[in-house]
């Protein structure tokens, strides 16, 4: 059995859905389970509709009509009835009216609103598969057994999810092509939750582990994970093989083809994850496994960059031979829900990077932080990550990285390397990020592409 996840662009039109059916038809012998995202752009529209309703910007009916139009265009081209999405649209309208009249939008309500995108796309895909004489049925995340905690907007699955999938869903998946909603689930109280943006990948991995899949396939609009962002580095190429650890680093620091959470259930069950292009279904894409196959002389596998961060520097002589300083610092970050990406320390200073989305919370925490440290914040900083398991055995790579930056006249403001020696991470200005990526790719990767296994 395989799990095949199709993203928003892969279900974003009638033509795309026909292509999806052709891809599935060619893999029937592997007993596919399908996981779908909402139609491209619909999740953003649902969020905007909820926010507009709260502010009483426009009547909710207008947003519902536009969402109906988007889906009805697809239904008409596939010659499917509008009734497939009528019930979800009606319920959506009712929820938006409640938000409109109460002027209240809670995280719980927002999760309920955005859930309708995947519900509608899964119904359309299942109906078209059936129309093409392939036995299919639409399922929600809760239908298959996914249960989460109560963190609306970023829910985590509970341990009972996997036995529930095996008991409740696996027998049905053996008999039909299951089309499952990505991204959405329920908590123990039966309330809808979401797994975070990009969480459809996570759903696919959860189901893959639950059913004991031989492979999890992420079908998107690019041919796998690239060595760098092609918008920045024109010579970027597809990485045919990565380890789970390498893919995790690249995903976390900016390679958005693969959701960072996806890796975890796959690692736990040792299930390969393959990233494929629904517009080029014969391309082998990238396969992510626990251990790589035969490696070439290439020691760096890929580059990633995360822009729009703030570099926060703390300086205090209290750190000298004093216990508990770091604990105090990170307790403040924890209480203010500030996420830290990279950290570096010395005898009297600590430097951390904070995502741009946390800037407001960082400002709120400043009075506490200044009580025991001098604080300097440098905004508009980029985290550059050089990834490759080959760095564990090849000496001198860090030296080459920093020499490359020096030759390009790029100032490095912070350096961090984990004990695994899997990556070297450093901070530059947002302005220098593109040049840094181009110079590093030329030094380590250009001309190093290897064929698919």
N, C-alpha and C positions, 0 to 999 in steps of 0.2 A: 504494500500500500504506500502511496505517496500523497503528500499534502501540497497543493498548488495554490499559492496566494496570488491574486490578481489585483493590482493597484488601481487607483482612480482613472488613470489614462487608459488602462486595459479594459475598463468597463464603461468608458466615457462616451461611447457612441454606439449606434447599431453596428457599424462596421467593426468596431473593436470587439463587440460581443460576439459577432460572427467569427472573428479571428480566434477568440477564446474557445469557442465551441470546436473549431477545427483542431486547435492544440490539444484539447481534452480528448477528442475522438482518437487522436493518434496515440493516446496513452491509456486506453481503457484496460489493457492487459495488466496495468500496474495498480488498478483499483484506486483511482484518484478521489481525493476529498478536496473540494474547492473552497477557498476562503476569499471573500471579496471585500474591497473597500467600497465606500460610497462613490457614486459617479463623480468624476473630477470636478472640483470646485463646489460641490454640494455641502460638504461639512462647513466650509467657510461661510456659505450663504446661511446655513442654519444658525451658526453662531451670531452672525450679523442680525438675523431676524429676531433672535432672542434679545439681543442687546438693544435693538431698535424698539422692540415691544416694551421693554422696561422703561425706556426714556419717552415712550409714547410718541416716537418720531412719525410713524405711519401706522395705519391700521394693519393688523396681522394678516388680513385676507390678501393683501397685495403680495406679501412674501410667499404665502402658500400658493397663490396662483402662478407665480414665477417658477416655483419648484415643480408644480404640476406640469407646467409647459415643458420644462427641461426633460422630465421623464416621459411625458406623452410623445414628444418628438421621437424618442428612441423606440417607444412601444409601437408607434405608427409604422416606423420603418421596418420593424420586426414582425409586424402584423399580429400584435398581441393586444389584448383588451386593456383599456384604461383602468378597469376595475382592479387590476393587480396592485395598484398603488393608491386606490381611493381611500381605503380604510386607514392606512398610515397617515395620509394627508389630512383626513378628517380629524384624527386624534391630535396631530400636530397643531392644527388650527385651534383646537380647544385649549391646548396647553399654552400656546402663544397668547390667547385671549386672557387666560388667567394671569400670565405675567404682565400683560398690558394693564389690566384693571388693578392689580395689586401693586404695580410698580416695584416688583421684587423679583430678582433673578438670583437664586441660590446656586451653588455648584451642583447640587442634586438636580435642580430643575434643568440646568444647562446640559447635564449628561442625558437627561430624558429627551430633550429636544434634539441633540445631535445624533441620537441613536437611530432616528428615522432614516438617515441617509443610507446606512448599510442594510436596513430592513428592506427598503425599496429596491436597491440594486440586487440583493440576493434573490428577491422574488422574480425580478426580470430575467436574470441569468438562468434560474431554475426553470422558468417557463419556456425560455427559448431552447434550452437543452431538451426539454420534453417535446417541444414542437419539432425538433430535429430527430425524434425517435430515440432519444437517449433517456432512460429512466432517471429522473432527478427530483429532488425535494429540497425546499428551502428550510434552513434551520437558523435560529438565533444562537448567540453564544451561550445563553442560559439553557436552551434546548439540549445542547450537547453536553452540558454539565459544568461549565466554567462558573466558578463562584469566587468572589473577591472580598476584600476588606471594604471599609467605608470611605476610602480616600477618593472622593469624587474628582474626576478629571485626570487622575493618575493612580488608578486602583492597582493593587497587587493581588495576584491570585492566592487562594488558600490551598493548603496541602491536599484537601479532600477533592480538589478538582480532578486530579489524574485518575483515581479509582472511579469517580463518577463518569468520566469520559469512557473508560473501558467498559463499565457495566451498562451505561445508558445508551451510549452512542455507537460504539464499535460494532455491535451486531447489525445495526441499521446501515452503517457505512459499508458493510460487506455486501449489502443487497442492492444499494442504490447509489447514484452519484449525489452525495450530500453537498449542498451549496450553503456555506456557513457565513454568517455576518462576522466580519472582522471587527476589532476595536471595542466591541460592546459586550457587557456581561451583566450579572446581577450579584448583589451582596446576599448575605444570609437572610435578610429581611425581605428579599424579593424586589428590592429597588434597583433600577438600572444604574450601572456604573460604566465608565470608559477607562481604557487602559493607557490613555495618553495619545497624543498625536503620533501617527505612524504605528499605532498599536495593532494594526491588522497583521503586520509581520509577527508580532508577539503572539497573537491568536493562532496563527499558523504553526508556530513552534510549540505552543501549548498543546494543540491538537495532535501535532506530530509525535510528541512525547507520549501523549495519552493513548494513542492507537498503536504505538510502536512502529511508526513509519520507517521505511527504508531510506527516504530522502524527503527533505522539505524544499520546495521550489518557490522562489520569490520571482514572479513575473512582473516586469516593470517596463519602462520605455528606454532603457539603456542596456548595453550588452555586458552586464556584470559590474564589478567594482574596478574602478580605474586607478592607475598609478598616481593620479593627481586630478584636480578639477580641470576638465578640458577647456573651461572658459578662461582659465588662467594659464594653463600649460598646453599649448597646441600639440605637443608631442606625446601627450598622455595616452596610455594604452591599457587594454584590459588585462588585469591580473588573473591568470588562469587558475591559480591555486593559492589559497591562504590558509593559515591555521586559525582556529577560533580566537586565539589570543591576538593575533595580528588584525583580524577583522574587527574585533571588539575595540581595539585602540583606534583604528581608522574610522569606525562608525561613531565612536564617542566624540572624536575631534573633528567631525565635519563630513565624512563620506556618507551622505544621507541616503544612499541607495538601500542600505540595510539599517533597520532600526536597532539601536544598541541593545535593547531588551531581548531581541530575537535570539541572540547567541546563547543566553543562559539555559533555557530548557533543552536546546539542541546539544549543548555541551554535556549536560547532566545525563542525557540518554545516548550520547555519542552518535547523533544522527547528522549526516552531511547536510549542509545547506547550500543550495545552488541558486545563483542569481542569474536570471535569464531575461531575454528581450522578447516581448510578445510581438514586436514588429519584425523580428528576425528569429523566428523560433528554431532555426537550425544552428544558430550560433551557440557554442557550448557554454558561453558565459564564464562565471567564476564559481568554483566549488570551494566551500569552506569546510575543513575537516579538523579533527583533533590534532592530527600530525600531518605535515605536508608529505608529498611524495618526493621523488628525486628532485633535489634543489640544484639550481645552477650556481655559478660563482657569484650571483647577485646577493649582496648582503642586505640591501635596503629593498623592501617590497613596495612601499608606497608612502605618500606624503598626504597630510591633511592639515587644514587650517581652520581655526575657529575665530572669527572676527567679532568686534564689538564688545570686548571685555574691558574690565577695569583692573589695573594692576595696583594692589594695595600693599603698601610697605609699612611695617610696624617696627619702631626702633625704641629700645628701652634697656638700660643697664640692669633692670630688675631680672633680666633673663640669666645673668651671670650666676652660675652655681645655685640657681633657685628652682625648686620644684613647683610644678603646678601652673607655671605661666601659660604654657600652651593650652592646658585644660581650660583655664579661664577664657582665653581668647576664643577657642572653638565652642565653648558653651554659649558665648554671646552670639556667634554665628548660628548655632543650632536654634536658640530661642527666637531669633529673628528670621528663621527659615532662609538663610543665605547659603547657597550652594557654592562650594569651592572646587575649582578644577585642578589647579596646579599649586604646589607649595614648595618653597625653598627656605632654608634656615641657615643662620650663622650664629655666632656667639651672642650678638646683641640685636639681631634683627630677624624678622620673619617677613617673607613676601608671599602673597597669595594672589591668584586671579579669581575674579568674580564675574559671572555672566552678566551681560548688560541688562537682562531682565530683572536682576536683583538690585539694581542701583538705588531704587527708592527705599528698599529695606535696609540697604547699607547706610544710607543717610540717616535713617531712624536709629541705627545702632551706634552712630558716631559718638554721641555723648558718653556712652558706656566705654567705648573703645579708647577714648582720649583720657580716661581716668587713670590708665596705667601704661600708656604708650604714646609716643609721637606717631602720628598717622599721616601718610601722604598718599593721595589717590591720583593715579595717572589713567585717564580714560582713553578710549579708542586704541586699545591694544589687541594684538592678534597672537593667538597661540599657534605655533607651528610644531607639528609632530612628525618626526621621522621614524618610520616603523619597519622592523624586520628582525626575524629571529636570528638571522645570520650575524647580527651585531654581537650576539652572545659569545661567539667563537673567533671573530675577526677583530684583532686589535687595531686601534688607530682611527676608528670610524668617527668618534666624537671630534677628534682633531681635524679630520677632513671637513666635517660639517662646519666647524667654527672658522676654519680657514676660508671655506667657500663664502661664508657671510662676510668675512673681513675683506676678501677680494672684491665683493660686490658693494663695499662701503655701507653695510647694514649693521646697525648697532643692536646688539643683543642685550636686553634689559634684565632677563632672568633666565636661569637654566635649571632644569629638573630632569633626573633620570631615575627610574625605578630600579629596585634591586634585581629585577629579572633581566635587565639590560635589553629588554624588548624594544624600547623606544628611547629616543632623546627628544625632549620637549623644551622649547624655549619661547620667549616672548619678544616680539618686535612691535613697532607701531603698525597700526592698520595700513598706513601709507606705504610701508615697506613690505607688506605681506606678499603681494604678487611677485615682486622681484626676488624675494627669498625663495618662494616656491619654484620659480623658473630656474634660478641658479642651482638649487639643490637637485632638481630633476635632471638638469644638464650634467651635473657631477656624478650622480649615482644611477640614473635610470634610463636616460635617452640611449637607444640602441640596445637595451637589455631585454626587450620583449622576447618571450619564449612561447612556443606553440602550445596549444591545448593538449592535455594528457589524453 
